[in-house]
């Protein structure tokens, strides 16, 4: 039981458990994954030693396939349908004058350091600079240096005093001890609000005592904890409120922390307050996660931690801080400014942008580095989006197939799931076209890819034939693409069999589109047009 305690292979407990001789092995846990993909791999390697030998790919999807036959999973929404609601409220606050001045200084200095490292240091080192700056800025959002109060603490104390007056209990989570729980504790003591502390600084015995006191003493209002210490493995259903004083950038960790109280045994609805700071890294990260649709399930819910961390590339983080990625790892000989620059091809598909510089007096030749990382990251994200689209569309098809076979009373629930899946699919489709538009300026689009895309275009245009959405210019571009890739002998000819080249309109291929193209193309026609033009040129 509580099998997450043996996830770390290096601990004595884990090593001792693995030495036990047994005919059968079972592992029971509510939190199989906390931070890394290796957590779940370690757990299943105990259950079935050697399960990951033989070249299992080190990715969430590959691990999911490997462990699925050995996992019984009970989802909260399936077995705890009587669980009360979780109500969320976001509070967006402004930095005070002290925070704002310090924040701007730190951001400017951090940007300069990151920009200097681009093109010089490895990606891993660049990310170290990024996360160092991230931690610094997020702590400033809590408190300005040397200050014990902030806009966050003012609102926090208002909420806590109201909760205490109503004889309720609250969990308060922060990422940080010195710029989080320590300062909050002093303010609570000053207001004579009773609390317990659960952080990495206290001993295991003190942690157990804190849980016991919070559960049993009605006068203790606050369970004050760092999220990495108390975000898993404990049950605190005595609380009906949760306050996120700050946030790990990865929302999966927040979900885990909230579930300390929103779980089996909870009789009341749970209210979750989240404090965010306007015009800061808080806001930019949140927008980026929404834009990239990274708030999704994977192998198990908590594996979203790993999925999200892999889902934000170095390029994404640079964008969050307003930094343009460097272009370059290709080495070329510099030419004088008045000489034409050679055209450079990297591998087979990437067009590298090569900057020219004048040679210095001391040397006639210099080496200029230019990376293809930007394009590679874009390609990787396209593959991730395609995988997500396939997964969601497969789920959608499965749900739609079940409608004809399930009992009438189940149909309402399945129809709602279908509706939710369609909503989840749309942003991925939007991002997919945007990525293609971006990539078309950097990467030559493979012929086979163009054929597949055009087959989809034909189908979609057929469904929009009466909507008058397309300008004549775009129709001509599409027609040109269609004719080019539909030449006899190409795979596209088979894909487009049955379609008619009269344009407008194309005749539908005869099967229903998987997406709601009407809304999509109405709002994103400019991006779509840009991509089509780039493809037509190629």
Secondary structure, DSSP 8 states (H G I E B T S, - for coil): --GGGG--TTSHHHHHHHH---S------S-S-SS-HHHHHHHHHHHSTTTTTTT--SSHHHHHHHHGGG-----HHHH-TT---EEEEEEEE---HHHHHHHHHHHHHHHHHHHHHTTTS-HHHHHHHHHHHHHHHHHHHH--TT-S--HHHHHHHHHHHHHHHTT--EEEEES-IIIIIHHHHHHHHHTT--EEEESTTS-HHHHHHHHHHHHH-TT--EEEEEHHHHSSS---TT--EEEESS--SSHHHHHHHHTTTSSTT--S-EEEEEEEETTSHHHHHHHHHHHTT-----SSGGGHHHHHHHHS-HHHHHHHTT-----B---EE---TTS-----EETTTEE---------TT-S--EE--B-HHHHHHHHHHHHHHHHHHHHHHHHHHHHHHTTTS-HHHHHHHHHHHHHHHHHHHHHHHHHHHHHHHHTTTB---HHHHHHHHHHHHHHHHHTTTT--S-HHHHHHHHHHHHHHTSTTSHHHHHTTT----SS-----SS--SS-HHHHHHHHHHHHHHHHHHHHH-
